[in-house]
Amino acid sequence: MATTINYMDRMTLSSASVRVTRELGLNDTQYGNLELAFGWAFAAGSLVFGFLADRWRVYFLYPAVLGAWSLMGMITGWSHGYAQLLVCRALLGFFEAAHWPCALKTTFVLLTEKDRTMGNSMLQSGASIGAIITPQIMKLLMTEEAGSWRTTFVAIGAIGFLWVLIWFFCLRPRDLLQPASTLPATGPPMLLRTILRSGRFWAVALLLTGAQVVWQIYRVWLMKFLQTGRGYGESAALNFNSFYYIATDVGCLLAGGISLWLIGRRGMNPHEARRLVYAGACLLTSLSIFLPWLERGWLLLVIMLLIGAGALALFPCYYSFVQDLSSSHVGKLTGLLSLWGWAVTSPMHSFFGMLIDYSKSYDLGLVIAGLFPWLGVIAMKVLWRRNPASLESLSPH
């Protein structure tokens, strides 16, 4: 539910992107800069809240930050002008960044190693649910009046406060205490700096870069591609937006289900199963190479659905790789990797916007984004050293 709300607040801008840019007189470069501000603030928030998630009780931290980003989502609807929108978008990104360290700390405590890819698939599938719901809410609340998009930001932001009540109703502090079974069996916990110098950490960092590029580029630019790039009307584009995220949800859950099948029925170890699932998802995102030759029509839309399914299927694998790195530093590693992912990939939105303004086409950028996840396959092959011993059991020296 938290992931759903996270993406509902995030998707409001892209769902109303044509209206917002038209009313405020923004070009595509400025629109890209809004996502750059969101992404860099998300990177900063990832670092801050990644460390706080390992130091503070997630039971209290999680609802506090969810309430904070929900408030920023509401305030965005009251903004006037480019500067105010930029500040609101940055603060939304900063507080939203806390979701992932808190969420992965929760699934790490609740699930065993073999179940985490499926559990993380269910966690990540909330992103699709939020992205499916949001366009339909926008379609319902936006009228012919130019400024009606503002109401949707306020209404969607307010939903987060309902989640806070549900969280405290359903959970008690003891529910999120780390059980002894998840702690290292032998030796002291590995020093964080030792993990950061390891090839495994950088393999996961590069894997995240590939996954982040394809997911974020399509999330931010899909509506503009459909409306401006292929001439679909707003209503048709919003409807397809929901179908696109249904496809991402199916892909995400299939990633977890196939991983469980490979482990349980085929006898594959969890790590190898995740790597195979990740490579399969890369094949789907690589279908982007056909986009420049596809005009409006059912074939274009089918290809876009398959790309979306592959894009979100990458993330449950990534989250499980992060949890494999260390049992003592899940929050910090999640935060540091999110910092890396958002800091490296966010400038691509500005580049993408400039590329569109120059070439008058969205196609080339979408093709490149679809091929980016192969960076993770290469990185895991080269940098993830085979070692039967847990990293956590190694000496910090």
KACOR-V732389 format. One record per helix or strand. SS is the DSSP state (hx for helix, st for strand). FROM is the first residue (numbers start at 1). LEN is the number of residues. If there is no record, write none. Layout:
ss=SS from=FROM len=LEN
ss=SS from=FROM len=LEN
//
This chain:
ss=hx from=2 len=14
ss=hx from=17 len=8
ss=hx from=28 len=28
ss=hx from=58 len=19
ss=hx from=82 len=15
ss=hx from=98 len=13
ss=hx from=113 len=29
ss=hx from=146 len=25
ss=hx from=173 len=4
ss=hx from=180 len=3
ss=hx from=192 len=5
ss=hx from=199 len=31
ss=hx from=234 len=31
ss=hx from=270 len=24
ss=hx from=298 len=28
ss=hx from=330 len=30
ss=hx from=363 len=9
ss=hx from=374 len=10
ss=hx from=391 len=3
//
